[in-house]
Amino acid sequence: MAYKILIVDDDVQFCNVLGRVLSLEGYIVFRSYDIQSSSAVLKKEDINVVLLDVSLPDGNGSLFTKEIKTRYPKTQTIILTGQPDIGNCVVSIKNGAADYISKGGDIKQIIQLVKDQLFDFHKTENAALKNDEKRTETIFGFNNIIGDSDIFHDALDLAKKVSATDAAVLLLGETGTGKELFAKAIHSSSARHHNAFVTINCSSFSKELLESELFGYRAGAFTGATKDKKGLVEEADEGTLFLDEIGEIDPELQAKMLRVLESGEFIKIGDNKVSKVNIRLISATNRNLPVEVKNGNFREDLFYRLNIFTIHLPPLRERKKDILLLTDYFVKLFSQKLGKHITGITRDFEKFILNYYWKGNIRELKNIIERSVILSEGSILSEDTLPYEILSYKYKATGTNYSPYDLNLFERLHIQKVLTSTRWNKSEAAKLLNISLSTLYRKIEDYMLSPEEHN
């Protein structure tokens, strides 16, 4: 990495001499002779160190230091002074200057001071990079995957074991079961975690677009290709490529992916030379690939390359134990995000979500909880905030044929609200509902209402 140095001094001869010496040291040097022109350089370039004279034609360098520190906090400033003035130096340091030095001394001292500042900058950047890596591991690591059921732990244990290798991984499971989350965790726990994790949903593109996205192209390869484009396979070099919905890939692209897996080679669209990469492939699908192979829709040789290590992710309905764990996590997540104070869910809410089929799995549960938090007016999520497809599903399961549009369902919800508001004082509730007490008792029995649902 070539560091960038900006010299700001109206002494043109000194500025040029210092600039040449710094250039010989391997730095990229910019020169300006006043504050206005130096501001333009700072705005355009990522300057690492500014060598700043105190007395400039359009202002005071000591005061300009504060502006530099405020706008460009990573940039270090060294004050240059012709005649040392302790007052100016103190002001400069208070305003954010890293150090100061006399221009009349040995120029080697200035060079050494620059090196010292860049050494400190390098240490800070490395520390920040390590913190980012740790943060990435925390966000996308296995610790972030929620589940306590046995069937889920089996999948998690397999993922942890394979993460230490470079083996291709095939994640199987329904939509919304967390395949991408598993892929990220495997990557972040592997030796490749400091390199790129690149992901693409293969079902989102046509064959032609997917080919250009994956393998890139050369300028002029087709109409609109005005410049070279690097494909995602190349972007993932030394890292991990995650192909979601790989079962949707066209057979011609399947052959190209097979070549990447077997030899690390591919050819960009419009190119005549082979490019090489070193990637780890994690793929996912909700399709039955053996059936797709049998039907001629998926290459058998590619399937065997992908199927080195297969992990089945169970649907949420087979992880009943985890539904409430995930609900608690999403309630806290969206409460914080939406600035609400939700402390829990009612028993009735719990019964509905435990009974529901969850065809969309974790993704569907996440969306439902976000919706409920948005609609909630209190600190506890009640069934009133659930969509009718979930509310009606309970009654289908118990033999009562309600549809989401059935007036009986609306009536049940309304009666339950009134009973809750009166703390199950049935006489008061009957008056508010404008029905007889005997009618209320009958409806409580018909709709299987109980005060326990809101405890």
Beta strands, then each sheet from edge to edge (+ up, - down):
strand 1: 4-8
strand 2: 28-32
strand 3: 49-53
strand 4: 55-56
strand 5: 59-60
strand 6: 76-81
strand 7: 99-102
strand 8: 169-172
strand 9: 197-201
strand 10: 240-244
strand 11: 265-266
strand 12: 275-276
strand 13: 280-285
strand 14: 309-312
strand 15: 344-345
strand 16: 380-381
sheet 1: 2+ 1+ 3+ 6+ 7+
sheet 2: 4+ 5-
sheet 3: 9+ 10+ 13+ 8+ 14+
sheet 4: 11+ 12-
sheet 5: 15+ 16+
end
